[in-house]
């Protein structure tokens, strides 16, 4: 089992509760108004992201989230052991980026609308180092992963820059986008 790495006060791009909204009902319908509200929350959030949890709590066997990320948001590369993850694009375009153990980009999957001929749904084993980058001002996607959620099952890359260093993060994201 992966252990969450010791953070020593570093900001690694993890989620905090101010960015999370829950939907405790068993019948959930996400409307265009709620998606616009989610976009606004992401735009207003210091980390430039927000999510709606469709599952009731972290103990649920299925974790489903509708996530909005802005183009300038950073999520530190991470991985989970023995989990499959699915991304379903809702609005915008994004990159799913995979890295080797040293942090070198190995693969990029561009997600976008089917009208553009892009990948709209992508499922993968999340034991590989990965992150997502919005290619549009705001991207909304749905993430599905087996639960229950345990912070100890997610490892954040030690080679990923600290989210508290915006210039370093910007250079890092530019380097990823330039990789062919």
BELNOR-V484113 format. One line per field, one symbol per residue. phi: phi as a letter, one per 40 degrees, with the letter a starting at -180 (. if undefined). burial: b if it has 16 or more other C-alpha atoms within 10 Angstrom, else e. Layout:
phi->???
burial->???
This chain:
phi->.cbccccfgccbgccbcccbbbbcccbbbcccccccccdcdccccdcgaaabccccaccccbbbbbbbbcdccbbddaabcfbbbbbbcbagbabbbbbcccgccbabbcbaccccgbcbbabacccccaabbccbdabbabbbacbccbdccbbcccccccccbdcccccccccccccb
burial->eeebeeeeeeebbeeeeebbeebeeeeeeeeeeebeebbbbbbebebbbbbbbbbebeeeebbbbbbbbbbbbbbbbbbbeeeebbbbbbbbbbbbbbbeeeeebeebebbbeeeeeebbbeeeebbbbbbbbbbbebbbbbbbbebebeeeebbbbbebbbbeeeeebbeeeeebeeee
